[in-house]
């Protein structure tokens, strides 16, 4: 795509203004002769543009706008408290990071068609291009896409770390931010080329206990390339050795210049997503996830973009099936509850579960955790493990969507079958939320017959509600979300009162204990095998800890064996665990 066609409107400056900007900043940034010459040529070009008609006056090319980028710099007078050299180095490092992501975007043949003119920062750029030291490697990927969200909202989402962590919960395990202090705090306040600068501490994860979390501490800031075109930049704090930062974790991966470049595309956003990360080779454990981690798919730019698209599509779902009368707020209630259910599930299957919520009782074979109850001993336990199935992701996903309700309700006695009473889905069926109901056989046979003969739906529902009062009724809330790299089937049981409050659109005091599956492709998008993580929650009373560990481990291993038997075609190799 021609970058000049969508360059946006850049505010015009006269040649005198540009030359004045050059004089004010050259001694600080250190322009070389080539840069000064280019700046003069840009000024001449823009001066000539003033003589054209109004329509052509605003059609300045993106490369001309980028050449003017140096004019963004506006150093204040220095206080004695701050070292001029440290401030200059920090500013130049941020410019080098900006130069690097713009260069990467240009070389990837996106709509960026020129490099910004930023003065003599070649020595800093070499830091990003040198080979990684022994024991480390770089994962670099770029993805372009149009996403259905206005640019200003997307920029705001990426800058609000709590919101960013929530939207990308499939990738971000934890995220927090703080304002910089010292030199970087001064730079944040006085250099208008760096906006909304913050220190971000983040952990990135896969939904499995078998892969160690990636931990990183980095700076994130916003830069307006030209009006209506933004860049959100990330750069590891390690590139600023003289600046103190509030790093709350010990990093084991480092962000080289990364970021997102955003411009309008109608009412949507066109993005260039750049992931550029240095990681320790030792993070890839020798287990079934080796192929995934070595493929660079797990944390690639493509996966970040696909996750964003998934979240946006999720809020476009509509009710496709309702066998009962529901309250006006049931739609928002289902979205909110399933979102919370997914986050609880992801926290359970993480390699480093929150010690304030879970205690690891066993980590050999099947991991067994007990929920922390600050009021006493909890009876809620969860078993977690991952295993390999010799079948592709779509096959395994479709099977688990169909069988998950039976798996979760396997312990109920006198099963009379279950029914889906509410269903939500998007147009492409990438997200499907369902509410299921099961009633055991304590109902009066005469009422059961009358219920089956009724034709009016409202009459049936009135009868069903009456039956609920005299039967053992249970609900199950489930969300199935499909993605080409990682799909989820997560569900949680609900009591009669919880289910009714949700149906009536006023959910309250609902305690979710989710179980479910995460299904990932094994090594590549076209793999004929899948990696599955199972989490199974149970409430167990009057048993010793060793008995609970043995019982839950056996239960999970039985389910794994059944899945392999049901899914794997005859004659294929059995799935492997760990």
C-alpha positions in Angstrom: 0.0 0.0 0.0 1.3 3.5 -0.9 2.2 5.2 2.4 1.7 8.7 0.9 -2.0 8.1 0.2 -2.8 7.8 3.9 -0.1 9.9 5.4 -2.6 12.1 7.3 -2.6 15.9 7.7 0.7 17.3 9.0 0.7 20.9 10.3 2.6 23.1 7.9 5.7 25.0 9.0 7.7 27.6 7.2 11.3 27.2 6.3 12.3 29.7 8.9 10.6 27.8 11.6 12.3 24.5 10.6 15.7 26.1 10.5 15.1 27.7 13.9 14.2 24.3 15.2 17.5 23.0 13.8 19.6 25.6 15.5 17.8 25.0 18.9 18.3 21.2 18.9 21.5 20.5 16.9 23.9 21.0 19.7 21.9 18.7 22.0 21.2 15.9 19.6 24.3 16.2 17.4 23.0 16.3 13.8 25.5 15.3 11.1 25.8 17.2 7.9 23.6 14.9 6.0 20.8 15.3 8.4 21.0 19.1 8.4 21.0 19.0 4.6 18.0 16.8 4.6 16.2 19.1 7.0 17.0 22.1 4.8 15.6 20.3 1.8 12.5 19.4 3.7 12.0 23.0 4.7 12.5 24.1 1.0 9.9 21.5 -0.1 7.4 22.6 2.5 8.0 26.2 1.6 7.2 25.5 -2.0 4.1 23.6 -1.0 2.7 26.9 0.4 2.2 28.2 -3.2 -0.1 25.3 -4.2 -3.9 25.0 -3.8 -5.4 24.1 -0.5 -6.1 20.5 -1.4 -2.5 19.8 -2.3 -1.1 21.8 0.7 -2.2 19.1 3.2 -1.0 16.1 1.2 2.5 16.0 2.6 4.2 12.6 2.2 4.9 10.4 5.3 8.7 10.5 4.6 8.7 14.3 4.6 6.8 14.3 7.8 9.2 11.8 9.4 12.1 13.9 8.2 10.7 16.7 10.4 10.5 14.5 13.5 13.6 16.2 15.0 11.4 19.2 15.6 9.6 17.4 18.3 12.6 17.7 20.6 12.4 20.6 23.2 14.9 20.3 26.0 14.4 22.5 29.0 17.1 24.2 30.9 18.7 21.7 33.2 18.5 21.8 37.0 21.7 21.0 38.9 20.0 17.9 40.3 19.9 16.3 36.9 22.8 15.4 34.8 22.7 16.8 31.3 24.6 13.8 29.9 22.3 11.3 31.4 19.2 13.1 30.2 20.7 13.4 26.7 21.6 9.7 26.7 18.1 8.6 27.8 16.5 10.9 25.1 18.7 9.5 22.4 18.0 6.0 23.4 14.3 6.5 23.2 14.8 8.1 19.7 16.9 5.1 18.7 14.1 2.7 19.7 11.7 4.8 17.7 14.0 4.7 14.7 14.4 1.0 15.0 10.7 0.1 15.0 10.0 2.5 12.1 12.9 0.9 10.2 11.6 -2.6 10.9 8.1 -1.6 9.7 9.5 -0.1 6.5 11.7 -3.1 5.8 8.7 -5.4 6.3 7.0 -3.5 3.4 4.2 -2.1 5.4 2.7 1.4 4.8 5.7 3.0 6.6 7.9 4.2 3.6 10.6 6.2 5.2 12.9 6.5 8.3 12.7 9.4 10.6 15.6 11.9 10.7 16.8 11.8 14.3 20.4 12.9 14.2 23.5 11.0 15.2 22.2 7.9 17.0 24.0 5.2 14.9 26.0 4.0 17.9 22.9 3.4 19.8 21.2 1.6 17.0 24.1 -0.8 16.9 23.0 -2.0 20.4 19.8 -3.3 18.9 21.5 -5.0 16.0 24.4 -6.8 17.7 24.2 -10.6 18.1 22.7 -11.9 21.3 25.2 -13.3 23.9 25.7 -17.0 24.4 22.6 -18.6 26.0 20.2 -16.0 24.6 18.2 -15.6 21.4 15.9 -13.1 19.8 12.3 -13.6 18.8 11.3 -11.0 16.2 8.0 -10.9 14.3 5.8 -8.3 12.6 2.1 -8.4 11.8 -0.1 -5.9 10.0 -3.9 -5.9 10.3 -7.0 -3.8 10.4 -8.8 -4.1 13.7 -12.4 -2.9 14.4 -11.6 -0.3 17.0 -11.1 3.5 16.7 -7.4 4.5 16.9 -7.8 6.8 19.9 -9.4 4.0 21.9 -6.8 1.5 20.9 -4.0 3.9 21.9 -5.7 4.5 25.3 -6.1 0.7 25.8 -2.5 0.0 25.2 -1.4 2.8 27.6 -3.6 1.7 30.4 -1.7 -1.3 31.7 -4.5 -2.8 33.8 -6.9 -2.7 30.7 -4.1 -4.0 28.5 -3.5 -6.9 30.9 -7.2 -7.8 31.0 -7.8 -7.7 27.2 -4.7 -9.8 26.5 -5.2 -12.2 29.5 -4.5 -15.1 27.2 -0.9 -13.8 27.0 -0.4 -11.5 30.0 -0.5 -13.2 33.3 0.2 -10.1 35.4 0.8 -6.4 34.6 1.4 -3.3 36.6 2.7 0.2 35.9 4.3 3.1 37.7 5.5 6.6 36.8 9.2 7.0 36.2 11.3 9.1 38.5 14.7 10.7 38.3 16.0 11.4 34.8 13.2 9.6 33.0 10.6 11.4 35.1 12.2 14.7 34.0 12.2 13.5 30.4 8.6 12.5 30.7 7.6 15.9 32.0 9.7 18.1 29.6 10.1 16.2 26.3 6.8 16.4 24.4 8.1 13.8 21.9 7.6 11.2 24.7 4.1 11.1 26.0 2.6 9.0 28.8 5.9 7.4 29.7 5.5 4.6 32.3 7.4 1.7 33.8 5.7 -1.6 33.1 6.3 -4.8 35.0 4.7 -7.8 33.2 4.6 -11.5 33.1 3.7 -13.4 30.0 2.4 -17.0 30.0 1.1 -20.0 28.2 -1.9 -21.9 29.7 0.1 -24.7 31.1 2.2 -25.5 34.3 5.0 -26.8 32.0 6.2 -23.5 30.6 7.9 -20.9 32.9 6.4 -17.4 32.8 8.4 -14.7 30.9 9.0 -11.7 33.2 10.0 -8.3 31.8 10.4 -4.7 33.1 10.2 -2.1 30.3 9.4 1.5 29.5 6.3 2.2 27.4 5.5 5.5 25.9 3.4 7.1 23.2 4.7 9.2 20.2 2.6 11.0 17.6 4.4 10.3 14.3 2.2 12.8 12.5 -1.4 13.9 13.3 -3.6 10.8 13.6 -0.7 8.4 13.3 0.7 7.1 16.6 3.5 4.8 17.8 3.3 3.0 21.2 6.9 1.9 22.0 8.3 -0.6 24.5 12.0 -0.8 25.5 13.6 -2.8 28.3 14.7 -0.7 31.3 18.1 -2.4 30.9 18.9 0.0 28.0 18.8 2.9 30.5 21.5 1.7 33.0 21.9 5.1 34.8 18.1 5.5 35.5 16.5 3.9 38.6 13.3 2.0 37.9 10.7 0.4 40.1 11.2 -3.2 38.9 9.0 -5.5 41.0 10.2 -8.7 39.4 13.4 -10.3 38.2 13.4 -10.2 34.4 14.1 -13.2 32.3 13.2 -11.7 29.0 14.1 -8.3 27.6 12.2 -6.1 25.1 14.3 -4.8 22.3 12.6 -2.0 20.4 9.0 -3.2 20.1 5.6 -1.5 19.6 2.5 -0.8 17.7 2.1 1.8 14.9 -1.5 2.9 14.5 -3.3 4.9 11.9 -7.0 5.4 11.0 -8.7 3.1 8.5 -12.2 4.5 8.3 -13.7 4.0 11.7 -11.2 1.2 12.4 -7.5 1.1 13.1 -4.7 -0.2 10.8 -1.9 -1.5 12.9 1.7 -2.7 12.5 2.5 -4.8 15.5 6.2 -5.5 16.2 7.4 -8.0 18.8 11.2 -8.0 19.3 12.2 -9.9 22.4 15.5 -11.4 23.7 15.0 -14.5 25.9 17.1 -17.1 27.7 17.6 -20.3 25.8 17.2 -22.1 29.2 13.6 -21.0 29.4 12.6 -23.7 26.9 12.2 -26.8 29.1 12.7 -30.3 27.7 9.0 -31.3 27.6 6.1 -31.5 25.1 6.1 -27.7 24.7 9.6 -27.5 23.2 8.3 -27.3 19.6 5.9 -24.5 20.5 8.4 -22.4 22.3 11.1 -22.9 19.6 8.6 -22.0 16.9 8.3 -18.4 18.2 4.5 -18.7 17.8 3.6 -18.5 21.5 4.4 -14.8 21.9 4.5 -13.6 18.2 3.0 -10.4 16.9 0.5 -12.4 15.0 -0.8 -14.0 18.2 -1.1 -10.5 19.9 -3.2 -9.3 16.9 -5.3 -12.4 16.8 -6.0 -12.1 20.6 -7.1 -8.5 20.1 -9.4 -9.4 17.3 -10.9 -12.3 19.4 -11.7 -9.9 22.2 -13.3 -7.4 19.9 -15.4 -10.1 18.2 -16.4 -11.4 21.6 -18.4 -8.3 22.3 -20.3 -8.7 19.1 -22.0 -11.9 20.1 -25.7 -12.2 20.2 -28.3 -14.7 21.6 -29.0 -17.5 19.1 -30.9 -19.8 21.4 -33.1 -19.3 24.4 -35.5 -21.9 25.6 -36.5 -19.8 28.6 -37.5 -16.2 29.2 -34.5 -14.2 30.3 -33.9 -10.8 31.9 -32.8 -7.8 30.0 -29.3 -7.9 31.6 -28.6 -11.6 31.0 -26.4 -10.7 28.0 -24.0 -8.5 29.9 -24.2 -10.9 32.9 -23.0 -13.8 30.8 -20.2 -11.8 29.2 -19.0 -10.6 32.6 -19.2 -14.0 34.4 -17.5 -15.9 31.6 -14.7 -13.4 31.4 -14.1 -13.7 35.1 -14.3 -17.5 34.8 -11.6 -17.5 32.1 -9.3 -15.4 34.2 -9.7 -17.7 37.2 -9.0 -20.7 35.0 -5.8 -19.1 33.6 -4.6 -18.3 37.1 -5.0 -22.0 38.1 -3.1 -23.5 35.1 -0.3 -21.0 35.3 3.2 -22.3 36.1 3.4 -19.8 39.0 -0.1 -19.7 40.6 -0.8 -16.9 43.0 0.3 -18.1 46.5 -2.4 -15.9 48.0 -5.0 -18.0 46.4 -3.5 -21.5 45.9 -1.3 -23.9 47.7 0.5 -26.6 45.7 0.1 -29.9 47.4 1.7 -32.1 44.7 3.8 -31.2 41.6 4.7 -34.7 40.4 2.8 -35.9 37.4 -0.5 -34.1 37.9 -0.3 -30.9 39.9 -2.8 -30.7 42.8 -3.6 -27.4 44.4 -5.8 -26.4 47.3 -7.6 -23.1 47.4 -6.5 -20.7 50.2 -9.4 -20.0 52.6 -8.4 -17.3 55.0 -11.3 -18.3 57.3 -10.1 -21.9 57.6 -9.2 -25.0 55.7 -10.7 -25.0 52.1 -12.3 -28.0 50.6 -11.8 -26.8 47.0 -9.1 -28.6 45.1 -7.9 -28.5 41.5 -5.9 -30.9 39.4 -3.8 -29.5 36.5 -1.7 -31.1 33.8 -0.9 -31.0 30.1 -0.8 -33.8 27.6 -0.3 -34.4 23.9 -3.0 -35.7 21.6 -2.3 -37.0 18.1 -5.1 -35.0 16.4 -5.1 -31.5 15.0 -6.5 -28.5 17.1 -9.9 -28.2 15.3 -10.6 -31.9 15.8 -9.7 -31.9 19.5 -11.5 -28.6 20.1 -14.8 -29.7 18.5 -14.7 -32.9 20.4 -14.2 -31.2 23.8 -16.9 -28.7 23.1 -19.3 -31.5 22.6 -18.2 -33.7 25.5 -17.2 -31.1 28.1 -20.6 -30.9 29.8 -20.7 -34.7 30.2 -17.2 -34.6 31.6 -18.0 -31.9 34.2 -21.3 -33.6 35.2 -19.8 -37.1 35.3 -20.4 -37.5 39.1 -24.1 -36.8 39.2 -26.3 -39.8 40.0 -29.5 -40.7 38.2 -28.7 -38.5 35.2 -31.7 -37.7 33.1 -29.8 -35.7 30.5 -29.2 -32.0 30.3 -30.4 -29.2 28.1 -28.9 -26.0 26.7 -31.3 -23.2 27.8 -29.4 -20.1 26.7 -26.8 -19.8 23.9 -24.7 -16.8 22.6 -22.4 -16.8 19.7 -20.7 -14.4 17.2 -21.2 -14.7 13.5 -18.1 -16.7 12.9 -18.7 -18.9 15.9 -15.3 -18.1 17.4 -16.9 -17.4 20.7 -19.9 -19.4 22.1 -21.3 -19.0 25.6 -23.9 -21.5 26.8 -25.9 -22.1 29.9 -26.9 -25.7 30.6 -29.4 -27.1 33.1 -29.7 -30.6 34.5 -32.5 -31.9 36.8 -32.2 -35.3 38.5 -35.0 -37.9 38.6 -36.7 -36.8 41.8 -39.5 -35.0 39.9 -43.0 -36.4 40.0 -43.6 -38.6 36.9 -47.1 -37.0 36.3 -45.5 -33.5 36.1 -42.8 -34.9 33.8 -45.4 -36.2 31.4 -47.4 -33.0 31.4 -44.2 -31.0 30.8 -43.4 -33.0 27.8 -46.9 -32.5 26.3 -46.9 -28.7 26.6 -46.5 -26.7 23.4 -46.3 -23.2 24.7 -42.7 -22.3 25.7 -43.7 -20.0 28.6 -46.0 -22.7 30.0 -43.1 -25.2 29.8 -40.8 -22.7 31.6 -43.3 -22.1 34.3 -43.6 -25.9 34.8 -39.8 -26.3 34.7 -39.4 -23.6 37.4 -42.0 -25.5 39.5 -40.0 -28.7 39.0 -36.8 -27.1 40.0 -38.3 -26.4 43.5 -38.8 -30.1 44.0 -35.8 -31.6 42.2 -32.0 -31.4 42.5 -31.2 -28.8 39.8 -27.8 -27.7 38.7 -26.6 -25.2 36.1 -23.3 -25.2 34.1 -22.0 -22.1 32.5 -19.6 -22.7 29.6 -17.6 -20.6 27.1 -15.9 -22.1 24.1 -13.5 -19.8 22.3 -11.7 -20.8 19.1 -8.3 -19.5 17.9 -5.8 -20.8 15.4 -3.1 -21.1 18.0 -4.9 -21.6 21.3 -8.6 -22.4 22.0 -10.4 -22.7 25.3 -13.4 -24.6 26.7 -14.0 -23.4 30.2 -17.0 -24.1 32.4 -18.2 -23.7 36.0 -21.1 -25.3 37.9 -23.8 -23.0 39.4 -26.3 -23.7 42.1 -30.1 -23.3 41.6 -30.1 -19.8 43.1 -27.0 -18.7 41.2 -28.5 -20.0 37.9 -31.8 -18.3 38.5 -30.2 -15.0 39.4 -28.2 -15.1 36.2 -31.3 -15.9 34.1 -33.2 -13.0 35.7 -30.3 -10.7 34.8 -29.2 -9.9 38.3 -26.3 -12.2 39.0 -24.9 -11.7 42.5 -22.7 -13.6 45.0 -21.8 -16.2 42.4 -18.6 -18.1 43.3 -17.1 -19.6 40.2 -15.0 -22.8 40.4 -14.0 -23.3 36.8 -12.7 -26.4 35.1 -11.8 -26.8 31.5 -9.4 -27.2 28.7 -6.9 -25.2 26.7 -5.9 -26.6 23.3 -2.8 -25.5 21.5 -1.3 -26.5 18.2 1.9 -28.5 18.6 4.7 -26.5 17.0 3.0 -25.0 13.9 -0.4 -23.8 12.9 -0.7 -26.8 10.5 0.4 -29.4 13.0 -1.5 -32.8 13.1 -1.1 -32.9 16.9 -2.4 -30.8 19.8 -1.2 -29.9 23.3 -4.1 -29.9 25.9 -4.1 -28.5 29.4 -6.8 -29.8 31.7 -7.9 -28.3 34.9 -10.5 -30.1 37.0 -11.9 -28.6 40.2 -13.6 -30.6 42.9 -14.9 -29.9 46.4 -13.8 -32.8 48.7 -14.7 -33.3 52.3 -13.5 -35.8 54.9 -10.5 -37.1 53.1 -6.8 -37.0 54.0 -4.5 -34.9 51.7 -2.7 -38.0 50.3 -6.1 -39.6 49.4 -7.2 -36.4 47.7 -4.0 -36.3 45.7 -4.4 -39.9 44.6 -8.1 -39.6 43.8 -7.8 -36.5 41.7 -4.7 -37.7 39.9 -6.5 -40.9 39.0 -9.6 -39.0 37.9 -7.6 -36.7 35.6 -5.5 -39.6 34.1 -8.8 -41.5 33.4 -10.2 -38.5 31.5 -7.0 -38.1 29.6 -7.1 -41.8 28.6 -10.7 -41.5 27.5 -9.9 -38.4 25.4 -7.1 -40.2 23.7 -9.3 -43.2 23.1 -12.2 -41.2 21.7 -10.2 -38.6 19.6 -7.2 -40.5 18.2 -8.0 -42.4 15.0 -7.5 -46.1 15.2 -3.9 -47.1 14.8 -2.4 -43.8 15.8 0.1 -43.3 18.6 -1.3 -42.6 22.0 -1.0 -39.1 23.5 1.9 -38.4 25.8 1.9 -36.4 29.1 4.6 -34.0 30.2 
